[in-house]
Amino acid sequence: EGKNHSDGFLRMITEYWADADPQPVRDWIEHHREISARFDEAVSGFIKARAEYDPGQCQEFASEIGDTERRRRCYEAIFETWSEYQPEEAAAAREAWLSHP
């Protein structure tokens, strides 16, 4: 129970931080890849905040999420957000991902 609460907190903090100042969050995520569960949560927050602005970086981070279901949800969130602004590019990226998950 405590782990889920703290993981949600990390995701929320990462989301707000990435929205305000994304480069230090990218650097922090890169530095903390070895902490897989925490990495997955941090990436989830980063994606939620930055998918609209940096879908390529979000896809790169999502590809490294260890949990298969979380990785799938993150990709879907990226494509959904991206499609609101660049529907053709998002559709092409989604098709490429589906053909090579």
Chimera marker file (.cmm) of the C-alpha trace (Angstrom):
<marker_set name="trace">
<marker id="1" x="0.000" y="0.000" z="0.000" r="1" g="1" b="0" radius="0.5"/>
<marker id="2" x="2.776" y="2.474" z="0.868" r="1" g="1" b="0" radius="0.5"/>
<marker id="3" x="4.587" y="1.668" z="-2.366" r="1" g="1" b="0" radius="0.5"/>
<marker id="4" x="1.515" y="2.493" z="-4.485" r="1" g="1" b="0" radius="0.5"/>
<marker id="5" x="1.008" y="5.757" z="-2.623" r="1" g="1" b="0" radius="0.5"/>
<marker id="6" x="4.636" y="6.827" z="-3.005" r="1" g="1" b="0" radius="0.5"/>
<marker id="7" x="4.706" y="5.740" z="-6.671" r="1" g="1" b="0" radius="0.5"/>
<marker id="8" x="1.639" y="7.872" z="-7.379" r="1" g="1" b="0" radius="0.5"/>
<marker id="9" x="3.312" y="10.774" z="-5.627" r="1" g="1" b="0" radius="0.5"/>
<marker id="10" x="6.446" y="10.395" z="-7.753" r="1" g="1" b="0" radius="0.5"/>
<marker id="11" x="4.342" y="10.308" z="-10.915" r="1" g="1" b="0" radius="0.5"/>
<marker id="12" x="2.483" y="13.454" z="-9.857" r="1" g="1" b="0" radius="0.5"/>
<marker id="13" x="5.685" y="15.336" z="-8.946" r="1" g="1" b="0" radius="0.5"/>
<marker id="14" x="7.360" y="14.296" z="-12.191" r="1" g="1" b="0" radius="0.5"/>
<marker id="15" x="4.335" y="15.420" z="-14.180" r="1" g="1" b="0" radius="0.5"/>
<marker id="16" x="4.269" y="18.889" z="-12.607" r="1" g="1" b="0" radius="0.5"/>
<marker id="17" x="8.028" y="19.270" z="-12.795" r="1" g="1" b="0" radius="0.5"/>
<marker id="18" x="8.126" y="18.211" z="-16.472" r="1" g="1" b="0" radius="0.5"/>
<marker id="19" x="5.370" y="20.666" z="-17.284" r="1" g="1" b="0" radius="0.5"/>
<marker id="20" x="7.344" y="23.503" z="-15.696" r="1" g="1" b="0" radius="0.5"/>
<marker id="21" x="10.909" y="22.612" z="-16.696" r="1" g="1" b="0" radius="0.5"/>
<marker id="22" x="11.272" y="19.454" z="-18.828" r="1" g="1" b="0" radius="0.5"/>
<marker id="23" x="15.044" y="19.287" z="-19.399" r="1" g="1" b="0" radius="0.5"/>
<marker id="24" x="16.030" y="18.644" z="-15.756" r="1" g="1" b="0" radius="0.5"/>
<marker id="25" x="13.334" y="15.950" z="-15.608" r="1" g="1" b="0" radius="0.5"/>
<marker id="26" x="14.790" y="14.259" z="-18.691" r="1" g="1" b="0" radius="0.5"/>
<marker id="27" x="18.216" y="14.367" z="-17.054" r="1" g="1" b="0" radius="0.5"/>
<marker id="28" x="16.862" y="12.982" z="-13.773" r="1" g="1" b="0" radius="0.5"/>
<marker id="29" x="15.049" y="10.141" z="-15.547" r="1" g="1" b="0" radius="0.5"/>
<marker id="30" x="18.177" y="9.292" z="-17.536" r="1" g="1" b="0" radius="0.5"/>
<marker id="31" x="20.201" y="9.187" z="-14.320" r="1" g="1" b="0" radius="0.5"/>
<marker id="32" x="17.694" y="6.967" z="-12.464" r="1" g="1" b="0" radius="0.5"/>
<marker id="33" x="16.986" y="4.262" z="-15.054" r="1" g="1" b="0" radius="0.5"/>
<marker id="34" x="18.329" y="1.534" z="-12.772" r="1" g="1" b="0" radius="0.5"/>
<marker id="35" x="15.462" y="1.943" z="-10.307" r="1" g="1" b="0" radius="0.5"/>
<marker id="36" x="12.968" y="0.221" z="-12.588" r="1" g="1" b="0" radius="0.5"/>
<marker id="37" x="9.662" y="0.609" z="-10.699" r="1" g="1" b="0" radius="0.5"/>
<marker id="38" x="10.429" y="4.229" z="-9.860" r="1" g="1" b="0" radius="0.5"/>
<marker id="39" x="11.650" y="4.800" z="-13.406" r="1" g="1" b="0" radius="0.5"/>
<marker id="40" x="8.333" y="3.525" z="-14.775" r="1" g="1" b="0" radius="0.5"/>
<marker id="41" x="6.411" y="5.905" z="-12.519" r="1" g="1" b="0" radius="0.5"/>
<marker id="42" x="8.605" y="8.870" z="-13.367" r="1" g="1" b="0" radius="0.5"/>
<marker id="43" x="8.265" y="8.164" z="-17.082" r="1" g="1" b="0" radius="0.5"/>
<marker id="44" x="4.481" y="7.943" z="-16.726" r="1" g="1" b="0" radius="0.5"/>
<marker id="45" x="4.425" y="11.420" z="-15.185" r="1" g="1" b="0" radius="0.5"/>
<marker id="46" x="6.783" y="12.810" z="-17.802" r="1" g="1" b="0" radius="0.5"/>
<marker id="47" x="4.605" y="11.422" z="-20.605" r="1" g="1" b="0" radius="0.5"/>
<marker id="48" x="1.440" y="12.854" z="-19.125" r="1" g="1" b="0" radius="0.5"/>
<marker id="49" x="3.025" y="16.311" z="-18.975" r="1" g="1" b="0" radius="0.5"/>
<marker id="50" x="5.042" y="16.304" z="-22.202" r="1" g="1" b="0" radius="0.5"/>
<marker id="51" x="3.321" y="14.092" z="-24.812" r="1" g="1" b="0" radius="0.5"/>
<marker id="52" x="1.823" y="17.150" z="-26.495" r="1" g="1" b="0" radius="0.5"/>
<marker id="53" x="5.177" y="18.925" z="-26.729" r="1" g="1" b="0" radius="0.5"/>
<marker id="54" x="7.743" y="16.150" z="-27.145" r="1" g="1" b="0" radius="0.5"/>
<marker id="55" x="6.128" y="12.924" z="-28.395" r="1" g="1" b="0" radius="0.5"/>
<marker id="56" x="9.449" y="11.590" z="-29.700" r="1" g="1" b="0" radius="0.5"/>
<marker id="57" x="11.168" y="11.793" z="-26.318" r="1" g="1" b="0" radius="0.5"/>
<marker id="58" x="8.065" y="10.344" z="-24.675" r="1" g="1" b="0" radius="0.5"/>
<marker id="59" x="8.125" y="7.357" z="-27.042" r="1" g="1" b="0" radius="0.5"/>
<marker id="60" x="11.797" y="6.812" z="-26.327" r="1" g="1" b="0" radius="0.5"/>
<marker id="61" x="11.200" y="6.763" z="-22.571" r="1" g="1" b="0" radius="0.5"/>
<marker id="62" x="8.040" y="4.638" z="-22.928" r="1" g="1" b="0" radius="0.5"/>
<marker id="63" x="9.972" y="1.990" z="-24.835" r="1" g="1" b="0" radius="0.5"/>
<marker id="64" x="12.070" y="1.400" z="-21.718" r="1" g="1" b="0" radius="0.5"/>
<marker id="65" x="9.201" y="0.909" z="-19.273" r="1" g="1" b="0" radius="0.5"/>
<marker id="66" x="9.563" y="-2.539" z="-17.747" r="1" g="1" b="0" radius="0.5"/>
<marker id="67" x="5.905" y="-3.258" z="-17.040" r="1" g="1" b="0" radius="0.5"/>
<marker id="68" x="4.251" y="-4.323" z="-20.320" r="1" g="1" b="0" radius="0.5"/>
<marker id="69" x="0.772" y="-3.054" z="-19.476" r="1" g="1" b="0" radius="0.5"/>
<marker id="70" x="2.056" y="0.298" z="-18.224" r="1" g="1" b="0" radius="0.5"/>
<marker id="71" x="4.203" y="0.625" z="-21.349" r="1" g="1" b="0" radius="0.5"/>
<marker id="72" x="1.139" y="-0.028" z="-23.555" r="1" g="1" b="0" radius="0.5"/>
<marker id="73" x="-0.948" y="2.535" z="-21.648" r="1" g="1" b="0" radius="0.5"/>
<marker id="74" x="1.812" y="5.127" z="-21.952" r="1" g="1" b="0" radius="0.5"/>
<marker id="75" x="2.118" y="4.610" z="-25.696" r="1" g="1" b="0" radius="0.5"/>
<marker id="76" x="-1.653" y="4.910" z="-26.087" r="1" g="1" b="0" radius="0.5"/>
<marker id="77" x="-1.606" y="8.141" z="-24.049" r="1" g="1" b="0" radius="0.5"/>
<marker id="78" x="1.169" y="9.541" z="-26.250" r="1" g="1" b="0" radius="0.5"/>
<marker id="79" x="-0.675" y="8.735" z="-29.467" r="1" g="1" b="0" radius="0.5"/>
<marker id="80" x="-4.004" y="10.017" z="-28.147" r="1" g="1" b="0" radius="0.5"/>
<marker id="81" x="-2.527" y="13.357" z="-27.069" r="1" g="1" b="0" radius="0.5"/>
<marker id="82" x="-0.361" y="13.667" z="-30.167" r="1" g="1" b="0" radius="0.5"/>
<marker id="83" x="-3.287" y="12.949" z="-32.495" r="1" g="1" b="0" radius="0.5"/>
<marker id="84" x="-5.090" y="16.049" z="-31.234" r="1" g="1" b="0" radius="0.5"/>
<marker id="85" x="-2.333" y="18.231" z="-32.701" r="1" g="1" b="0" radius="0.5"/>
<marker id="86" x="-0.718" y="16.199" z="-35.469" r="1" g="1" b="0" radius="0.5"/>
<marker id="87" x="-3.141" y="13.424" z="-36.406" r="1" g="1" b="0" radius="0.5"/>
<marker id="88" x="-1.268" y="12.120" z="-39.454" r="1" g="1" b="0" radius="0.5"/>
<marker id="89" x="2.086" y="11.892" z="-37.686" r="1" g="1" b="0" radius="0.5"/>
<marker id="90" x="0.515" y="10.300" z="-34.627" r="1" g="1" b="0" radius="0.5"/>
<marker id="91" x="-1.357" y="7.735" z="-36.730" r="1" g="1" b="0" radius="0.5"/>
<marker id="92" x="1.828" y="6.802" z="-38.616" r="1" g="1" b="0" radius="0.5"/>
<marker id="93" x="3.811" y="6.459" z="-35.372" r="1" g="1" b="0" radius="0.5"/>
<marker id="94" x="1.044" y="4.360" z="-33.810" r="1" g="1" b="0" radius="0.5"/>
<marker id="95" x="0.955" y="2.045" z="-36.841" r="1" g="1" b="0" radius="0.5"/>
<marker id="96" x="4.738" y="1.653" z="-36.689" r="1" g="1" b="0" radius="0.5"/>
<marker id="97" x="4.533" y="0.839" z="-32.972" r="1" g="1" b="0" radius="0.5"/>
<marker id="98" x="1.735" y="-1.688" z="-33.491" r="1" g="1" b="0" radius="0.5"/>
<marker id="99" x="3.722" y="-3.460" z="-36.194" r="1" g="1" b="0" radius="0.5"/>
<marker id="100" x="6.846" y="-3.635" z="-33.956" r="1" g="1" b="0" radius="0.5"/>
<marker id="101" x="5.677" y="-3.417" z="-30.313" r="1" g="1" b="0" radius="0.5"/>
<link id1="1" id2="2" r="1" g="1" b="0" radius="0.2"/>
<link id1="2" id2="3" r="1" g="1" b="0" radius="0.2"/>
<link id1="3" id2="4" r="1" g="1" b="0" radius="0.2"/>
<link id1="4" id2="5" r="1" g="1" b="0" radius="0.2"/>
<link id1="5" id2="6" r="1" g="1" b="0" radius="0.2"/>
<link id1="6" id2="7" r="1" g="1" b="0" radius="0.2"/>
<link id1="7" id2="8" r="1" g="1" b="0" radius="0.2"/>
<link id1="8" id2="9" r="1" g="1" b="0" radius="0.2"/>
<link id1="9" id2="10" r="1" g="1" b="0" radius="0.2"/>
<link id1="10" id2="11" r="1" g="1" b="0" radius="0.2"/>
<link id1="11" id2="12" r="1" g="1" b="0" radius="0.2"/>
<link id1="12" id2="13" r="1" g="1" b="0" radius="0.2"/>
<link id1="13" id2="14" r="1" g="1" b="0" radius="0.2"/>
<link id1="14" id2="15" r="1" g="1" b="0" radius="0.2"/>
<link id1="15" id2="16" r="1" g="1" b="0" radius="0.2"/>
<link id1="16" id2="17" r="1" g="1" b="0" radius="0.2"/>
<link id1="17" id2="18" r="1" g="1" b="0" radius="0.2"/>
<link id1="18" id2="19" r="1" g="1" b="0" radius="0.2"/>
<link id1="19" id2="20" r="1" g="1" b="0" radius="0.2"/>
<link id1="20" id2="21" r="1" g="1" b="0" radius="0.2"/>
<link id1="21" id2="22" r="1" g="1" b="0" radius="0.2"/>
<link id1="22" id2="23" r="1" g="1" b="0" radius="0.2"/>
<link id1="23" id2="24" r="1" g="1" b="0" radius="0.2"/>
<link id1="24" id2="25" r="1" g="1" b="0" radius="0.2"/>
<link id1="25" id2="26" r="1" g="1" b="0" radius="0.2"/>
<link id1="26" id2="27" r="1" g="1" b="0" radius="0.2"/>
<link id1="27" id2="28" r="1" g="1" b="0" radius="0.2"/>
<link id1="28" id2="29" r="1" g="1" b="0" radius="0.2"/>
<link id1="29" id2="30" r="1" g="1" b="0" radius="0.2"/>
<link id1="30" id2="31" r="1" g="1" b="0" radius="0.2"/>
<link id1="31" id2="32" r="1" g="1" b="0" radius="0.2"/>
<link id1="32" id2="33" r="1" g="1" b="0" radius="0.2"/>
<link id1="33" id2="34" r="1" g="1" b="0" radius="0.2"/>
<link id1="34" id2="35" r="1" g="1" b="0" radius="0.2"/>
<link id1="35" id2="36" r="1" g="1" b="0" radius="0.2"/>
<link id1="36" id2="37" r="1" g="1" b="0" radius="0.2"/>
<link id1="37" id2="38" r="1" g="1" b="0" radius="0.2"/>
<link id1="38" id2="39" r="1" g="1" b="0" radius="0.2"/>
<link id1="39" id2="40" r="1" g="1" b="0" radius="0.2"/>
<link id1="40" id2="41" r="1" g="1" b="0" radius="0.2"/>
<link id1="41" id2="42" r="1" g="1" b="0" radius="0.2"/>
<link id1="42" id2="43" r="1" g="1" b="0" radius="0.2"/>
<link id1="43" id2="44" r="1" g="1" b="0" radius="0.2"/>
<link id1="44" id2="45" r="1" g="1" b="0" radius="0.2"/>
<link id1="45" id2="46" r="1" g="1" b="0" radius="0.2"/>
<link id1="46" id2="47" r="1" g="1" b="0" radius="0.2"/>
<link id1="47" id2="48" r="1" g="1" b="0" radius="0.2"/>
<link id1="48" id2="49" r="1" g="1" b="0" radius="0.2"/>
<link id1="49" id2="50" r="1" g="1" b="0" radius="0.2"/>
<link id1="50" id2="51" r="1" g="1" b="0" radius="0.2"/>
<link id1="51" id2="52" r="1" g="1" b="0" radius="0.2"/>
<link id1="52" id2="53" r="1" g="1" b="0" radius="0.2"/>
<link id1="53" id2="54" r="1" g="1" b="0" radius="0.2"/>
<link id1="54" id2="55" r="1" g="1" b="0" radius="0.2"/>
<link id1="55" id2="56" r="1" g="1" b="0" radius="0.2"/>
<link id1="56" id2="57" r="1" g="1" b="0" radius="0.2"/>
<link id1="57" id2="58" r="1" g="1" b="0" radius="0.2"/>
<link id1="58" id2="59" r="1" g="1" b="0" radius="0.2"/>
<link id1="59" id2="60" r="1" g="1" b="0" radius="0.2"/>
<link id1="60" id2="61" r="1" g="1" b="0" radius="0.2"/>
<link id1="61" id2="62" r="1" g="1" b="0" radius="0.2"/>
<link id1="62" id2="63" r="1" g="1" b="0" radius="0.2"/>
<link id1="63" id2="64" r="1" g="1" b="0" radius="0.2"/>
<link id1="64" id2="65" r="1" g="1" b="0" radius="0.2"/>
<link id1="65" id2="66" r="1" g="1" b="0" radius="0.2"/>
<link id1="66" id2="67" r="1" g="1" b="0" radius="0.2"/>
<link id1="67" id2="68" r="1" g="1" b="0" radius="0.2"/>
<link id1="68" id2="69" r="1" g="1" b="0" radius="0.2"/>
<link id1="69" id2="70" r="1" g="1" b="0" radius="0.2"/>
<link id1="70" id2="71" r="1" g="1" b="0" radius="0.2"/>
<link id1="71" id2="72" r="1" g="1" b="0" radius="0.2"/>
<link id1="72" id2="73" r="1" g="1" b="0" radius="0.2"/>
<link id1="73" id2="74" r="1" g="1" b="0" radius="0.2"/>
<link id1="74" id2="75" r="1" g="1" b="0" radius="0.2"/>
<link id1="75" id2="76" r="1" g="1" b="0" radius="0.2"/>
<link id1="76" id2="77" r="1" g="1" b="0" radius="0.2"/>
<link id1="77" id2="78" r="1" g="1" b="0" radius="0.2"/>
<link id1="78" id2="79" r="1" g="1" b="0" radius="0.2"/>
<link id1="79" id2="80" r="1" g="1" b="0" radius="0.2"/>
<link id1="80" id2="81" r="1" g="1" b="0" radius="0.2"/>
<link id1="81" id2="82" r="1" g="1" b="0" radius="0.2"/>
<link id1="82" id2="83" r="1" g="1" b="0" radius="0.2"/>
<link id1="83" id2="84" r="1" g="1" b="0" radius="0.2"/>
<link id1="84" id2="85" r="1" g="1" b="0" radius="0.2"/>
<link id1="85" id2="86" r="1" g="1" b="0" radius="0.2"/>
<link id1="86" id2="87" r="1" g="1" b="0" radius="0.2"/>
<link id1="87" id2="88" r="1" g="1" b="0" radius="0.2"/>
<link id1="88" id2="89" r="1" g="1" b="0" radius="0.2"/>
<link id1="89" id2="90" r="1" g="1" b="0" radius="0.2"/>
<link id1="90" id2="91" r="1" g="1" b="0" radius="0.2"/>
<link id1="91" id2="92" r="1" g="1" b="0" radius="0.2"/>
<link id1="92" id2="93" r="1" g="1" b="0" radius="0.2"/>
<link id1="93" id2="94" r="1" g="1" b="0" radius="0.2"/>
<link id1="94" id2="95" r="1" g="1" b="0" radius="0.2"/>
<link id1="95" id2="96" r="1" g="1" b="0" radius="0.2"/>
<link id1="96" id2="97" r="1" g="1" b="0" radius="0.2"/>
<link id1="97" id2="98" r="1" g="1" b="0" radius="0.2"/>
<link id1="98" id2="99" r="1" g="1" b="0" radius="0.2"/>
<link id1="99" id2="100" r="1" g="1" b="0" radius="0.2"/>
<link id1="100" id2="101" r="1" g="1" b="0" radius="0.2"/>
</marker_set>
